[in-house]
């Protein structure tokens, strides 16, 4: 990412890859998108794999059990 921010790489291809990426978007018990506050802003949580989602949940101290999520492309998330 640092190289990208410094102008190296292929920004258009990176943007296209992000928009077409299939994401897991966790849901709360009330069927809302899971958000996390960082830097004073609420961010929608989204992960590229169940393993990444599990790592996030473990880091937050959440114990096993079923994890509910919606699957969709990043472009749909960005447009909403």
mmCIF file of the N, C-alpha and C atoms, coordinates in Angstrom:
data_MODEL
# 
_entry.id   MODEL 
# 
loop_
_atom_site.group_PDB 
_atom_site.id 
_atom_site.type_symbol 
_atom_site.label_atom_id 
_atom_site.label_alt_id 
_atom_site.label_comp_id 
_atom_site.label_asym_id 
_atom_site.label_entity_id 
_atom_site.label_seq_id 
_atom_site.pdbx_PDB_ins_code 
_atom_site.Cartn_x 
_atom_site.Cartn_y 
_atom_site.Cartn_z 
_atom_site.occupancy 
_atom_site.B_iso_or_equiv 
_atom_site.pdbx_formal_charge 
_atom_site.auth_seq_id 
_atom_site.auth_comp_id 
_atom_site.auth_asym_id 
_atom_site.auth_atom_id 
_atom_site.pdbx_PDB_model_num 
ATOM 1   N N  . UNK A 1 1  ? 0.823   -1.193  0.000   1.00 0.00 ? 1  UNK A N  1 
ATOM 2   C CA . UNK A 1 1  ? 0.000   0.000   0.000   1.00 0.00 ? 1  UNK A CA 1 
ATOM 3   C C  . UNK A 1 1  ? 0.865   1.253   0.000   1.00 0.00 ? 1  UNK A C  1 
ATOM 4   N N  . UNK A 1 2  ? 1.993   1.230   0.725   1.00 0.00 ? 2  UNK A N  1 
ATOM 5   C CA . UNK A 1 2  ? 2.849   2.417   0.734   1.00 0.00 ? 2  UNK A CA 1 
ATOM 6   C C  . UNK A 1 2  ? 3.330   2.756   -0.673  1.00 0.00 ? 2  UNK A C  1 
ATOM 7   N N  . UNK A 1 3  ? 3.735   1.727   -1.433  1.00 0.00 ? 3  UNK A N  1 
ATOM 8   C CA . UNK A 1 3  ? 4.197   1.965   -2.804  1.00 0.00 ? 3  UNK A CA 1 
ATOM 9   C C  . UNK A 1 3  ? 3.060   2.540   -3.646  1.00 0.00 ? 3  UNK A C  1 
ATOM 10  N N  . UNK A 1 4  ? 1.848   2.025   -3.450  1.00 0.00 ? 4  UNK A N  1 
ATOM 11  C CA . UNK A 1 4  ? 0.680   2.522   -4.186  1.00 0.00 ? 4  UNK A CA 1 
ATOM 12  C C  . UNK A 1 4  ? 0.471   4.003   -3.877  1.00 0.00 ? 4  UNK A C  1 
ATOM 13  N N  . UNK A 1 5  ? 0.551   4.355   -2.605  1.00 0.00 ? 5  UNK A N  1 
ATOM 14  C CA . UNK A 1 5  ? 0.338   5.756   -2.205  1.00 0.00 ? 5  UNK A CA 1 
ATOM 15  C C  . UNK A 1 5  ? 1.424   6.675   -2.750  1.00 0.00 ? 5  UNK A C  1 
ATOM 16  N N  . UNK A 1 6  ? 2.614   6.111   -3.010  1.00 0.00 ? 6  UNK A N  1 
ATOM 17  C CA . UNK A 1 6  ? 3.715   6.902   -3.553  1.00 0.00 ? 6  UNK A CA 1 
ATOM 18  C C  . UNK A 1 6  ? 3.673   6.992   -5.077  1.00 0.00 ? 6  UNK A C  1 
ATOM 19  N N  . UNK A 1 7  ? 2.634   6.405   -5.683  1.00 0.00 ? 7  UNK A N  1 
ATOM 20  C CA . UNK A 1 7  ? 2.468   6.526   -7.113  1.00 0.00 ? 7  UNK A CA 1 
ATOM 21  C C  . UNK A 1 7  ? 2.971   5.347   -7.923  1.00 0.00 ? 7  UNK A C  1 
ATOM 22  N N  . UNK A 1 8  ? 3.422   4.290   -7.258  1.00 0.00 ? 8  UNK A N  1 
ATOM 23  C CA . UNK A 1 8  ? 3.893   3.111   -7.971  1.00 0.00 ? 8  UNK A CA 1 
ATOM 24  C C  . UNK A 1 8  ? 2.749   2.125   -8.150  1.00 0.00 ? 8  UNK A C  1 
ATOM 25  N N  . UNK A 1 9  ? 2.921   1.201   -9.080  1.00 0.00 ? 9  UNK A N  1 
ATOM 26  C CA . UNK A 1 9  ? 1.893   0.198   -9.287  1.00 0.00 ? 9  UNK A CA 1 
ATOM 27  C C  . UNK A 1 9  ? 0.903   0.630   -10.348 1.00 0.00 ? 9  UNK A C  1 
ATOM 28  N N  . UNK A 1 10 ? -0.219  -0.043  -10.352 1.00 0.00 ? 10 UNK A N  1 
ATOM 29  C CA . UNK A 1 10 ? -1.239  0.219   -11.356 1.00 0.00 ? 10 UNK A CA 1 
ATOM 30  C C  . UNK A 1 10 ? -2.558  0.513   -10.648 1.00 0.00 ? 10 UNK A C  1 
ATOM 31  N N  . UNK A 1 11 ? -2.777  1.782   -10.299 1.00 0.00 ? 11 UNK A N  1 
ATOM 32  C CA . UNK A 1 11 ? -3.974  2.147   -9.525  1.00 0.00 ? 11 UNK A CA 1 
ATOM 33  C C  . UNK A 1 11 ? -5.284  1.674   -10.136 1.00 0.00 ? 11 UNK A C  1 
ATOM 34  N N  . UNK A 1 12 ? -5.439  1.754   -11.440 1.00 0.00 ? 12 UNK A N  1 
ATOM 35  C CA . UNK A 1 12 ? -6.699  1.354   -12.076 1.00 0.00 ? 12 UNK A CA 1 
ATOM 36  C C  . UNK A 1 12 ? -6.951  -0.136  -11.875 1.00 0.00 ? 12 UNK A C  1 
ATOM 37  N N  . UNK A 1 13 ? -5.906  -0.953  -12.007 1.00 0.00 ? 13 UNK A N  1 
ATOM 38  C CA . UNK A 1 13 ? -6.072  -2.394  -11.811 1.00 0.00 ? 13 UNK A CA 1 
ATOM 39  C C  . UNK A 1 13 ? -6.379  -2.718  -10.359 1.00 0.00 ? 13 UNK A C  1 
ATOM 40  N N  . UNK A 1 14 ? -5.751  -2.006  -9.428  1.00 0.00 ? 14 UNK A N  1 
ATOM 41  C CA . UNK A 1 14 ? -6.023  -2.220  -8.010  1.00 0.00 ? 14 UNK A CA 1 
ATOM 42  C C  . UNK A 1 14 ? -7.473  -1.845  -7.687  1.00 0.00 ? 14 UNK A C  1 
ATOM 43  N N  . UNK A 1 15 ? -7.932  -0.740  -8.230  1.00 0.00 ? 15 UNK A N  1 
ATOM 44  C CA . UNK A 1 15 ? -9.313  -0.310  -8.008  1.00 0.00 ? 15 UNK A CA 1 
ATOM 45  C C  . UNK A 1 15 ? -10.294 -1.318  -8.591  1.00 0.00 ? 15 UNK A C  1 
ATOM 46  N N  . UNK A 1 16 ? -10.023 -1.797  -9.798  1.00 0.00 ? 16 UNK A N  1 
ATOM 47  C CA . UNK A 1 16 ? -10.890 -2.808  -10.414 1.00 0.00 ? 16 UNK A CA 1 
ATOM 48  C C  . UNK A 1 16 ? -10.923 -4.090  -9.592  1.00 0.00 ? 16 UNK A C  1 
ATOM 49  N N  . UNK A 1 17 ? -9.760  -4.491  -9.079  1.00 0.00 ? 17 UNK A N  1 
ATOM 50  C CA . UNK A 1 17 ? -9.695  -5.707  -8.259  1.00 0.00 ? 17 UNK A CA 1 
ATOM 51  C C  . UNK A 1 17 ? -10.519 -5.539  -6.991  1.00 0.00 ? 17 UNK A C  1 
ATOM 52  N N  . UNK A 1 18 ? -10.447 -4.365  -6.372  1.00 0.00 ? 18 UNK A N  1 
ATOM 53  C CA . UNK A 1 18 ? -11.241 -4.109  -5.171  1.00 0.00 ? 18 UNK A CA 1 
ATOM 54  C C  . UNK A 1 18 ? -12.722 -4.179  -5.490  1.00 0.00 ? 18 UNK A C  1 
ATOM 55  N N  . UNK A 1 19 ? -13.152 -3.523  -6.537  1.00 0.00 ? 19 UNK A N  1 
ATOM 56  C CA . UNK A 1 19 ? -14.578 -3.470  -6.871  1.00 0.00 ? 19 UNK A CA 1 
ATOM 57  C C  . UNK A 1 19 ? -15.162 -4.844  -7.176  1.00 0.00 ? 19 UNK A C  1 
ATOM 58  N N  . UNK A 1 20 ? -14.356 -5.733  -7.736  1.00 0.00 ? 20 UNK A N  1 
ATOM 59  C CA . UNK A 1 20 ? -14.873 -7.058  -8.099  1.00 0.00 ? 20 UNK A CA 1 
ATOM 60  C C  . UNK A 1 20 ? -14.633 -8.103  -7.011  1.00 0.00 ? 20 UNK A C  1 
ATOM 61  N N  . UNK A 1 21 ? -13.961 -7.735  -5.931  1.00 0.00 ? 21 UNK A N  1 
ATOM 62  C CA . UNK A 1 21 ? -13.654 -8.687  -4.853  1.00 0.00 ? 21 UNK A CA 1 
ATOM 63  C C  . UNK A 1 21 ? -14.932 -9.165  -4.167  1.00 0.00 ? 21 UNK A C  1 
ATOM 64  N N  . UNK A 1 22 ? -14.983 -10.447 -3.894  1.00 0.00 ? 22 UNK A N  1 
ATOM 65  C CA . UNK A 1 22 ? -16.098 -11.019 -3.141  1.00 0.00 ? 22 UNK A CA 1 
ATOM 66  C C  . UNK A 1 22 ? -15.767 -10.886 -1.661  1.00 0.00 ? 22 UNK A C  1 
ATOM 67  N N  . UNK A 1 23 ? -16.654 -10.283 -0.905  1.00 0.00 ? 23 UNK A N  1 
ATOM 68  C CA . UNK A 1 23 ? -16.408 -10.004 0.512   1.00 0.00 ? 23 UNK A CA 1 
ATOM 69  C C  . UNK A 1 23 ? -17.426 -10.693 1.410   1.00 0.00 ? 23 UNK A C  1 
ATOM 70  N N  . UNK A 1 24 ? -16.986 -10.994 2.618   1.00 0.00 ? 24 UNK A N  1 
ATOM 71  C CA . UNK A 1 24 ? -17.869 -11.448 3.689   1.00 0.00 ? 24 UNK A CA 1 
ATOM 72  C C  . UNK A 1 24 ? -18.133 -10.234 4.565   1.00 0.00 ? 24 UNK A C  1 
ATOM 73  N N  . UNK A 1 25 ? -19.401 -9.898  4.737   1.00 0.00 ? 25 UNK A N  1 
ATOM 74  C CA . UNK A 1 25 ? -19.778 -8.725  5.521   1.00 0.00 ? 25 UNK A CA 1 
ATOM 75  C C  . UNK A 1 25 ? -20.563 -9.224  6.729   1.00 0.00 ? 25 UNK A C  1 
ATOM 76  N N  . UNK A 1 26 ? -19.940 -9.195  7.914   1.00 0.00 ? 26 UNK A N  1 
ATOM 77  C CA . UNK A 1 26 ? -20.592 -9.718  9.109   1.00 0.00 ? 26 UNK A CA 1 
ATOM 78  C C  . UNK A 1 26 ? -21.885 -8.990  9.447   1.00 0.00 ? 26 UNK A C  1 
ATOM 79  N N  . UNK A 1 27 ? -22.815 -9.755  10.005  1.00 0.00 ? 27 UNK A N  1 
ATOM 80  C CA . UNK A 1 27 ? -24.094 -9.218  10.449  1.00 0.00 ? 27 UNK A CA 1 
ATOM 81  C C  . UNK A 1 27 ? -24.195 -9.301  11.963  1.00 0.00 ? 27 UNK A C  1 
ATOM 82  N N  . UNK A 1 28 ? -24.880 -8.344  12.545  1.00 0.00 ? 28 UNK A N  1 
ATOM 83  C CA . UNK A 1 28 ? -25.150 -8.380  13.977  1.00 0.00 ? 28 UNK A CA 1 
ATOM 84  C C  . UNK A 1 28 ? -26.338 -9.299  14.242  1.00 0.00 ? 28 UNK A C  1 
ATOM 85  N N  . UNK A 1 29 ? -26.658 -9.509  15.522  1.00 0.00 ? 29 UNK A N  1 
ATOM 86  C CA . UNK A 1 29 ? -27.819 -10.325 15.881  1.00 0.00 ? 29 UNK A CA 1 
ATOM 87  C C  . UNK A 1 29 ? -29.126 -9.739  15.366  1.00 0.00 ? 29 UNK A C  1 
ATOM 88  N N  . UNK A 1 30 ? -29.130 -8.424  15.102  1.00 0.00 ? 30 UNK A N  1 
ATOM 89  C CA . UNK A 1 30 ? -30.339 -7.771  14.591  1.00 0.00 ? 30 UNK A CA 1 
ATOM 90  C C  . UNK A 1 30 ? -30.282 -7.566  13.073  1.00 0.00 ? 30 UNK A C  1 
ATOM 91  N N  . UNK A 1 31 ? -29.454 -8.352  12.388  1.00 0.00 ? 31 UNK A N  1 
ATOM 92  C CA . UNK A 1 31 ? -29.326 -8.327  10.927  1.00 0.00 ? 31 UNK A CA 1 
ATOM 93  C C  . UNK A 1 31 ? -28.843 -7.001  10.359  1.00 0.00 ? 31 UNK A C  1 
ATOM 94  N N  . UNK A 1 32 ? -28.059 -6.284  11.131  1.00 0.00 ? 32 UNK A N  1 
ATOM 95  C CA . UNK A 1 32 ? -27.444 -5.046  10.647  1.00 0.00 ? 32 UNK A CA 1 
ATOM 96  C C  . UNK A 1 32 ? -25.998 -5.343  10.298  1.00 0.00 ? 32 UNK A C  1 
ATOM 97  N N  . UNK A 1 33 ? -25.404 -4.517  9.427   1.00 0.00 ? 33 UNK A N  1 
ATOM 98  C CA . UNK A 1 33 ? -23.995 -4.690  9.102   1.00 0.00 ? 33 UNK A CA 1 
ATOM 99  C C  . UNK A 1 33 ? -23.149 -4.392  10.331  1.00 0.00 ? 33 UNK A C  1 
ATOM 100 N N  . UNK A 1 34 ? -22.167 -5.237  10.581  1.00 0.00 ? 34 UNK A N  1 
ATOM 101 C CA . UNK A 1 34 ? -21.264 -5.024  11.708  1.00 0.00 ? 34 UNK A CA 1 
ATOM 102 C C  . UNK A 1 34 ? -20.357 -3.846  11.392  1.00 0.00 ? 34 UNK A C  1 
ATOM 103 N N  . UNK A 1 35 ? -20.251 -2.910  12.329  1.00 0.00 ? 35 UNK A N  1 
ATOM 104 C CA . UNK A 1 35 ? -19.350 -1.774  12.169  1.00 0.00 ? 35 UNK A CA 1 
ATOM 105 C C  . UNK A 1 35 ? -18.365 -1.754  13.322  1.00 0.00 ? 35 UNK A C  1 
ATOM 106 N N  . UNK A 1 36 ? -17.268 -1.057  13.082  1.00 0.00 ? 36 UNK A N  1 
ATOM 107 C CA . UNK A 1 36 ? -16.237 -0.900  14.099  1.00 0.00 ? 36 UNK A CA 1 
ATOM 108 C C  . UNK A 1 36 ? -15.785 0.547   14.049  1.00 0.00 ? 36 UNK A C  1 
ATOM 109 N N  . UNK A 1 37 ? -15.597 1.167   15.201  1.00 0.00 ? 37 UNK A N  1 
ATOM 110 C CA . UNK A 1 37 ? -15.193 2.567   15.258  1.00 0.00 ? 37 UNK A CA 1 
ATOM 111 C C  . UNK A 1 37 ? -13.674 2.665   15.252  1.00 0.00 ? 37 UNK A C  1 
ATOM 112 N N  . UNK A 1 38 ? -13.151 3.474   14.349  1.00 0.00 ? 38 UNK A N  1 
ATOM 113 C CA . UNK A 1 38 ? -11.709 3.714   14.270  1.00 0.00 ? 38 UNK A CA 1 
ATOM 114 C C  . UNK A 1 38 ? -11.515 5.155   13.823  1.00 0.00 ? 38 UNK A C  1 
ATOM 115 N N  . UNK A 1 39 ? -10.704 5.882   14.548  1.00 0.00 ? 39 UNK A N  1 
ATOM 116 C CA . UNK A 1 39 ? -10.442 7.273   14.189  1.00 0.00 ? 39 UNK A CA 1 
ATOM 117 C C  . UNK A 1 39 ? -11.667 8.157   14.255  1.00 0.00 ? 39 UNK A C  1 
ATOM 118 N N  . UNK A 1 40 ? -12.618 7.795   15.129  1.00 0.00 ? 40 UNK A N  1 
ATOM 119 C CA . UNK A 1 40 ? -13.820 8.597   15.281  1.00 0.00 ? 40 UNK A CA 1 
ATOM 120 C C  . UNK A 1 40 ? -14.888 8.339   14.226  1.00 0.00 ? 40 UNK A C  1 
ATOM 121 N N  . UNK A 1 41 ? -14.636 7.379   13.342  1.00 0.00 ? 41 UNK A N  1 
ATOM 122 C CA . UNK A 1 41 ? -15.601 7.041   12.290  1.00 0.00 ? 41 UNK A CA 1 
ATOM 123 C C  . UNK A 1 41 ? -16.054 5.602   12.447  1.00 0.00 ? 41 UNK A C  1 
ATOM 124 N N  . UNK A 1 42 ? -17.292 5.326   12.062  1.00 0.00 ? 42 UNK A N  1 
ATOM 125 C CA . UNK A 1 42 ? -17.788 3.954   12.041  1.00 0.00 ? 42 UNK A CA 1 
ATOM 126 C C  . UNK A 1 42 ? -17.498 3.362   10.665  1.00 0.00 ? 42 UNK A C  1 
ATOM 127 N N  . UNK A 1 43 ? -16.813 2.221   10.651  1.00 0.00 ? 43 UNK A N  1 
ATOM 128 C CA . UNK A 1 43 ? -16.441 1.539   9.419   1.00 0.00 ? 43 UNK A CA 1 
ATOM 129 C C  . UNK A 1 43 ? -17.225 0.248   9.309   1.00 0.00 ? 43 UNK A C  1 
ATOM 130 N N  . UNK A 1 44 ? -17.717 -0.064  8.122   1.00 0.00 ? 44 UNK A N  1 
ATOM 131 C CA . UNK A 1 44 ? -18.357 -1.348  7.879   1.00 0.00 ? 44 UNK A CA 1 
ATOM 132 C C  . UNK A 1 44 ? -17.250 -2.391  7.794   1.00 0.00 ? 44 UNK A C  1 
ATOM 133 N N  . UNK A 1 45 ? -17.398 -3.460  8.559   1.00 0.00 ? 45 UNK A N  1 
ATOM 134 C CA . UNK A 1 45 ? -16.405 -4.533  8.539   1.00 0.00 ? 45 UNK A CA 1 
ATOM 135 C C  . UNK A 1 45 ? -16.654 -5.414  7.315   1.00 0.00 ? 45 UNK A C  1 
ATOM 136 N N  . UNK A 1 46 ? -15.596 -5.760  6.621   1.00 0.00 ? 46 UNK A N  1 
ATOM 137 C CA . UNK A 1 46 ? -15.694 -6.647  5.459   1.00 0.00 ? 46 UNK A CA 1 
ATOM 138 C C  . UNK A 1 46 ? -14.392 -7.423  5.346   1.00 0.00 ? 46 UNK A C  1 
ATOM 139 N N  . UNK A 1 47 ? -14.507 -8.682  4.976   1.00 0.00 ? 47 UNK A N  1 
ATOM 140 C CA . UNK A 1 47 ? -13.347 -9.570  4.948   1.00 0.00 ? 47 UNK A CA 1 
ATOM 141 C C  . UNK A 1 47 ? -13.313 -10.358 3.654   1.00 0.00 ? 47 UNK A C  1 
ATOM 142 N N  . UNK A 1 48 ? -12.111 -10.735 3.240   1.00 0.00 ? 48 UNK A N  1 
ATOM 143 C CA . UNK A 1 48 ? -11.942 -11.474 1.987   1.00 0.00 ? 48 UNK A CA 1 
ATOM 144 C C  . UNK A 1 48 ? -12.031 -12.980 2.169   1.00 0.00 ? 48 UNK A C  1 
ATOM 145 N N  . UNK A 1 49 ? -12.074 -13.453 3.410   1.00 0.00 ? 49 UNK A N  1 
ATOM 146 C CA . UNK A 1 49 ? -12.183 -14.898 3.645   1.00 0.00 ? 49 UNK A CA 1 
ATOM 147 C C  . UNK A 1 49 ? -12.751 -15.154 5.037   1.00 0.00 ? 49 UNK A C  1 
ATOM 148 N N  . UNK A 1 50 ? -13.270 -16.353 5.226   1.00 0.00 ? 50 UNK A N  1 
ATOM 149 C CA . UNK A 1 50 ? -13.763 -16.736 6.549   1.00 0.00 ? 50 UNK A CA 1 
ATOM 150 C C  . UNK A 1 50 ? -12.620 -16.756 7.552   1.00 0.00 ? 50 UNK A C  1 
ATOM 151 N N  . UNK A 1 51 ? -11.420 -17.121 7.112   1.00 0.00 ? 51 UNK A N  1 
ATOM 152 C CA . UNK A 1 51 ? -10.263 -17.149 8.010   1.00 0.00 ? 51 UNK A CA 1 
ATOM 153 C C  . UNK A 1 51 ? -9.928  -15.744 8.527   1.00 0.00 ? 51 UNK A C  1 
ATOM 154 N N  . UNK A 1 52 ? -9.987  -14.747 7.647   1.00 0.00 ? 52 UNK A N  1 
ATOM 155 C CA . UNK A 1 52 ? -9.715  -13.368 8.076   1.00 0.00 ? 52 UNK A CA 1 
ATOM 156 C C  . UNK A 1 52 ? -10.785 -12.875 9.046   1.00 0.00 ? 52 UNK A C  1 
ATOM 157 N N  . UNK A 1 53 ? -12.021 -13.229 8.776   1.00 0.00 ? 53 UNK A N  1 
ATOM 158 C CA . UNK A 1 53 ? -13.118 -12.869 9.677   1.00 0.00 ? 53 UNK A CA 1 
ATOM 159 C C  . UNK A 1 53 ? -12.909 -13.534 11.031  1.00 0.00 ? 53 UNK A C  1 
ATOM 160 N N  . UNK A 1 54 ? -12.504 -14.793 11.039  1.00 0.00 ? 54 UNK A N  1 
ATOM 161 C CA . UNK A 1 54 ? -12.258 -15.512 12.296  1.00 0.00 ? 54 UNK A CA 1 
ATOM 162 C C  . UNK A 1 54 ? -11.113 -14.870 13.075  1.00 0.00 ? 54 UNK A C  1 
ATOM 163 N N  . UNK A 1 55 ? -10.058 -14.450 12.388  1.00 0.00 ? 55 UNK A N  1 
ATOM 164 C CA . UNK A 1 55 ? -8.939  -13.778 13.068  1.00 0.00 ? 55 UNK A CA 1 
ATOM 165 C C  . UNK A 1 55 ? -9.409  -12.488 13.729  1.00 0.00 ? 55 UNK A C  1 
ATOM 166 N N  . UNK A 1 56 ? -10.251 -11.744 13.052  1.00 0.00 ? 56 UNK A N  1 
ATOM 167 C CA . UNK A 1 56 ? -10.808 -10.505 13.596  1.00 0.00 ? 56 UNK A CA 1 
ATOM 168 C C  . UNK A 1 56 ? -11.637 -10.805 14.846  1.00 0.00 ? 56 UNK A C  1 
ATOM 169 N N  . UNK A 1 57 ? -12.498 -11.811 14.751  1.00 0.00 ? 57 UNK A N  1 
ATOM 170 C CA . UNK A 1 57 ? -13.363 -12.163 15.882  1.00 0.00 ? 57 UNK A CA 1 
ATOM 171 C C  . UNK A 1 57 ? -12.528 -12.608 17.079  1.00 0.00 ? 57 UNK A C  1 
ATOM 172 N N  . UNK A 1 58 ? -11.505 -13.414 16.853  1.00 0.00 ? 58 UNK A N  1 
ATOM 173 C CA . UNK A 1 58 ? -10.639 -13.858 17.952  1.00 0.00 ? 58 UNK A CA 1 
ATOM 174 C C  . UNK A 1 58 ? -9.891  -12.683 18.576  1.00 0.00 ? 58 UNK A C  1 
ATOM 175 N N  . UNK A 1 59 ? -9.426  -11.752 17.759  1.00 0.00 ? 59 UNK A N  1 
ATOM 176 C CA . UNK A 1 59 ? -8.721  -10.571 18.271  1.00 0.00 ? 59 UNK A CA 1 
ATOM 177 C C  . UNK A 1 59 ? -9.627  -9.719  19.146  1.00 0.00 ? 59 UNK A C  1 
ATOM 178 N N  . UNK A 1 60 ? -10.923 -9.755  18.878  1.00 0.00 ? 60 UNK A N  1 
ATOM 179 C CA . UNK A 1 60 ? -11.895 -9.003  19.686  1.00 0.00 ? 60 UNK A CA 1 
ATOM 180 C C  . UNK A 1 60 ? -12.341 -9.780  20.912  1.00 0.00 ? 60 UNK A C  1 
ATOM 181 N N  . UNK A 1 61 ? -11.820 -11.007 21.079  1.00 0.00 ? 61 UNK A N  1 
ATOM 182 C CA . UNK A 1 61 ? -12.173 -11.806 22.239  1.00 0.00 ? 61 UNK A CA 1 
ATOM 183 C C  . UNK A 1 61 ? -13.478 -12.552 22.094  1.00 0.00 ? 61 UNK A C  1 
ATOM 184 N N  . UNK A 1 62 ? -13.991 -12.649 20.884  1.00 0.00 ? 62 UNK A N  1 
ATOM 185 C CA . UNK A 1 62 ? -15.231 -13.373 20.664  1.00 0.00 ? 62 UNK A CA 1 
ATOM 186 C C  . UNK A 1 62 ? -14.921 -14.864 20.595  1.00 0.00 ? 62 UNK A C  1 
ATOM 187 N N  . UNK A 1 63 ? -15.666 -15.642 21.332  1.00 0.00 ? 63 UNK A N  1 
ATOM 188 C CA . UNK A 1 63 ? -15.463 -17.078 21.329  1.00 0.00 ? 63 UNK A CA 1 
ATOM 189 C C  . UNK A 1 63 ? -16.167 -17.693 20.132  1.00 0.00 ? 63 UNK A C  1 
ATOM 190 N N  . UNK A 1 64 ? -15.778 -18.904 19.755  1.00 0.00 ? 64 UNK A N  1 
ATOM 191 C CA . UNK A 1 64 ? -16.343 -19.616 18.606  1.00 0.00 ? 64 UNK A CA 1 
ATOM 192 C C  . UNK A 1 64 ? -17.842 -19.481 18.471  1.00 0.00 ? 64 UNK A C  1 
ATOM 193 N N  . UNK A 1 65 ? -18.429 -20.328 17.735  1.00 0.00 ? 65 UNK A N  1 
ATOM 194 C CA . UNK A 1 65 ? -19.857 -20.249 17.484  1.00 0.00 ? 65 UNK A CA 1 
ATOM 195 C C  . UNK A 1 65 ? -20.108 -19.796 16.067  1.00 0.00 ? 65 UNK A C  1 
ATOM 196 N N  . UNK A 1 66 ? -21.321 -19.888 15.648  1.00 0.00 ? 66 UNK A N  1 
ATOM 197 C CA . UNK A 1 66 ? -21.626 -19.511 14.266  1.00 0.00 ? 66 UNK A CA 1 
ATOM 198 C C  . UNK A 1 66 ? -21.467 -18.012 14.047  1.00 0.00 ? 66 UNK A C  1 
ATOM 199 N N  . UNK A 1 67 ? -20.887 -17.673 12.927  1.00 0.00 ? 67 UNK A N  1 
ATOM 200 C CA . UNK A 1 67 ? -20.730 -16.275 12.537  1.00 0.00 ? 67 UNK A CA 1 
ATOM 201 C C  . UNK A 1 67 ? -21.633 -16.025 11.347  1.00 0.00 ? 67 UNK A C  1 
ATOM 202 N N  . UNK A 1 68 ? -22.473 -15.040 11.473  1.00 0.00 ? 68 UNK A N  1 
ATOM 203 C CA . UNK A 1 68 ? -23.404 -14.723 10.397  1.00 0.00 ? 68 UNK A CA 1 
ATOM 204 C C  . UNK A 1 68 ? -22.801 -13.628 9.533   1.00 0.00 ? 68 UNK A C  1 
ATOM 205 N N  . UNK A 1 69 ? -22.940 -13.792 8.223   1.00 0.00 ? 69 UNK A N  1 
ATOM 206 C CA . UNK A 1 69 ? -22.432 -12.776 7.318   1.00 0.00 ? 69 UNK A CA 1 
ATOM 207 C C  . UNK A 1 69 ? -23.198 -12.795 6.005   1.00 0.00 ? 69 UNK A C  1 
ATOM 208 N N  . UNK A 1 70 ? -23.098 -11.689 5.310   1.00 0.00 ? 70 UNK A N  1 
ATOM 209 C CA . UNK A 1 70 ? -23.661 -11.542 3.968   1.00 0.00 ? 70 UNK A CA 1 
ATOM 210 C C  . UNK A 1 70 ? -22.473 -11.606 3.007   1.00 0.00 ? 70 UNK A C  1 
ATOM 211 N N  . UNK A 1 71 ? -22.656 -12.182 1.848   1.00 0.00 ? 71 UNK A N  1 
ATOM 212 C CA . UNK A 1 71 ? -21.600 -12.225 0.839   1.00 0.00 ? 71 UNK A CA 1 
ATOM 213 C C  . UNK A 1 71 ? -21.992 -11.325 -0.313  1.00 0.00 ? 71 UNK A C  1 
ATOM 214 N N  . UNK A 1 72 ? -21.064 -10.490 -0.731  1.00 0.00 ? 72 UNK A N  1 
ATOM 215 C CA . UNK A 1 72 ? -21.342 -9.596  -1.844  1.00 0.00 ? 72 UNK A CA 1 
ATOM 216 C C  . UNK A 1 72 ? -20.057 -8.996  -2.389  1.00 0.00 ? 72 UNK A C  1 
ATOM 217 N N  . UNK A 1 73 ? -20.159 -8.348  -3.519  1.00 0.00 ? 73 UNK A N  1 
ATOM 218 C CA . UNK A 1 73 ? -18.982 -7.706  -4.096  1.00 0.00 ? 73 UNK A CA 1 
ATOM 219 C C  . UNK A 1 73 ? -18.736 -6.363  -3.427  1.00 0.00 ? 73 UNK A C  1 
ATOM 220 N N  . UNK A 1 74 ? -17.484 -5.955  -3.476  1.00 0.00 ? 74 UNK A N  1 
ATOM 221 C CA . UNK A 1 74 ? -17.108 -4.684  -2.860  1.00 0.00 ? 74 UNK A CA 1 
ATOM 222 C C  . UNK A 1 74 ? -17.825 -3.516  -3.526  1.00 0.00 ? 74 UNK A C  1 
ATOM 223 N N  . UNK A 1 75 ? -18.048 -3.597  -4.829  1.00 0.00 ? 75 UNK A N  1 
ATOM 224 C CA . UNK A 1 75 ? -18.693 -2.478  -5.507  1.00 0.00 ? 75 UNK A CA 1 
ATOM 225 C C  . UNK A 1 75 ? -20.094 -2.239  -4.952  1.00 0.00 ? 75 UNK A C  1 
ATOM 226 N N  . UNK A 1 76 ? -20.813 -3.295  -4.594  1.00 0.00 ? 76 UNK A N  1 
ATOM 227 C CA . UNK A 1 76 ? -22.146 -3.102  -3.996  1.00 0.00 ? 76 UNK A CA 1 
ATOM 228 C C  . UNK A 1 76 ? -22.037 -2.412  -2.651  1.00 0.00 ? 76 UNK A C  1 
ATOM 229 N N  . UNK A 1 77 ? -21.026 -2.755  -1.895  1.00 0.00 ? 77 UNK A N  1 
ATOM 230 C CA . UNK A 1 77 ? -20.824 -2.120  -0.595  1.00 0.00 ? 77 UNK A CA 1 
ATOM 231 C C  . UNK A 1 77 ? -20.442 -0.650  -0.766  1.00 0.00 ? 77 UNK A C  1 
ATOM 232 N N  . UNK A 1 78 ? -19.617 -0.367  -1.733  1.00 0.00 ? 78 UNK A N  1 
ATOM 233 C CA . UNK A 1 78 ? -19.168 1.009   -1.980  1.00 0.00 ? 78 UNK A CA 1 
ATOM 234 C C  . UNK A 1 78 ? -20.294 1.905   -2.478  1.00 0.00 ? 78 UNK A C  1 
ATOM 235 N N  . UNK A 1 79 ? -21.250 1.339   -3.195  1.00 0.00 ? 79 UNK A N  1 
ATOM 236 C CA . UNK A 1 79 ? -22.346 2.129   -3.758  1.00 0.00 ? 79 UNK A CA 1 
ATOM 237 C C  . UNK A 1 79 ? -23.461 2.396   -2.770  1.00 0.00 ? 79 UNK A C  1 
ATOM 238 N N  . UNK A 1 80 ? -23.501 1.656   -1.672  1.00 0.00 ? 80 UNK A N  1 
ATOM 239 C CA . UNK A 1 80 ? -24.589 1.838   -0.705  1.00 0.00 ? 80 UNK A CA 1 
ATOM 240 C C  . UNK A 1 80 ? -24.271 2.866   0.327   1.00 0.00 ? 80 UNK A C  1 
# 
